[in-house]
């Protein structure tokens, strides 16, 4: 915390800040707090702790994480996801989603003690994600499973802003992202998957490689041409840029490229796992997007250049790379035919 903020705090002001902090912590951890208020209290608490040394210190020693989890896990084992999702508050509303939403706010603070407390519950959150995101799980907008999955993904997105993504990947985060991107059309859930993928890639080339081996880029590329909110498409493009930049060892927050250009840059990476996935993702984008998207790709120099380069690369003993090169060749041929067809059609119309 800021030394200036501490120096300017009078004993009276510090006492007032302490009282406010304790009241907000109690609101976050009380069983009778309304769902909307629980999240709002956590948001106010994070804002206060981020600028106030007294609040920050009190929050760190408050055991807010364990107190919050006791609301849902008092009578259940931590890995019993179905039981955790079934706990109701006094209004018969599922209590797990607002608890996770509140903890997501707290997770955004830069505090090693709080981060350690949060990470101790990671296996439980992953179990919740697997249970609530499984095929056939209730997905109605107000279903407890859907709300719990969304809140858990937001919690993971908040945790992934810290340099702990290697640990998250070891716990199966990449497969979790793949599961949600593959099985869900819920725009809120897809948005959180995009945020998660971008945050993971921000930690470097190794993390980008993990995402590529899990085939995340090709799933993100499908979002660019699927029916959905513009916000989701924008976050998908941002995630693809992060993955491409990380794979190439370049600045993560450079100029934002279009989806096809980001994938072309990924396909040009020096990492075989990333470059192969880039080629596959370009193929998915060109085939799933229809002629309109494919025509734009055919007129994009970066896309055609990398497809041509990969299509005519010398043979390799790496089977995955060889297959990706073959896919690039097929994509190049399809886009070239489409480009020629467009030129022929234009010539006929002008004749």
Steps between C-alpha positions, in 0.01 A plus 500: 500500500602861449721645771339841434154357563617356830670824607189709434267271695408638842412266791135602470494438126678167544241391755221595262666314211545193721134504599389532137732218393375263768140579410563424132682177585208393718258576215705285263505210746150516652253231396207744493664750263303532177675367189531836323616672816769236566670579170457874547650483850800311362543760226492782757741308722748448217484867404555608861787255560673600178541859618500472880773337710274440802240321289763302312664375820169406661384317188821295484453370855122459482488142367234620258566210262445221753205683655337536159548134410347392829169637371486220244736236635406485867319169456661381176837364399694758292506282187129411509401741224135390471448560872675839487277611212186392685550718811232769528483819701203615708323616182546157339751641250821314418770650720809369317487741200495825707769363732728431202414839348603671825822301522575594139503865601737429788725293270580809294696652790878460497546321832711182536320392822157536338620333179631206703164464673318513167728246333439252780144471367602449135425123496149576625441766233628267227266226624210748483596593142518137391166418661312806378660498154451131428294393196134507588537729801208744546572811295186711545587860582391475864619140556731474806747294295521763229540782753761301694702424185495865396606618848775236517637609161502861618689391811756320282528807276574714805756251634665482156592868523772385745814315382358158591373381161753214482341359815151551356597315181637208702159476665330462160405858413566462125268199477239689697515789251471252213199332662315828541588628151394169346174436684362844579329772299434715809658835412590586860687173543675530163609852593665376821679227302645767270615705799655191658687405183637853463612513863673161477684596181617820667738294713716394205580258220473184709146587601415586139635160402273328751199678354603406148551134589149504646373648167364816661581734203289306252207508745547874546505544122154341482365778722601757238247361251231366734181685589571687820570829672754738355665515842576127487652528154715794614632304798564197277711717268684645801571148631631386161730803488632423848564135410676594175715768666596270787587215262724735302656661808369842407342780702164384628325836468615597156273606216181293494483300177191349341417137577639362170821702530549389861459138392742551211756637744439201727554267203834675438623436855829318559322263740371194307206446736386860460569532127315177423199612700506832316476317167212289625318805638532679165344197333213495750438872452495473120266201495261605780476863393358444155602667176482852642761435770707278271507773235631751753767250607598445136558874467707520818873488408614369840262205478589399145874543561515264798270244333724501193813471712364203695350332193838484330720427801732202468386171644539450872504197726276680747159352420302783659692764306470303176123470546470871579696579183262282300205683655666831405535375142131409481401836648726682255348316204145575615572869558682531166204346315266739675724794408503396135126445502447850635722642227311306231163614634619862507623469141168360381299772674710772339487345154 
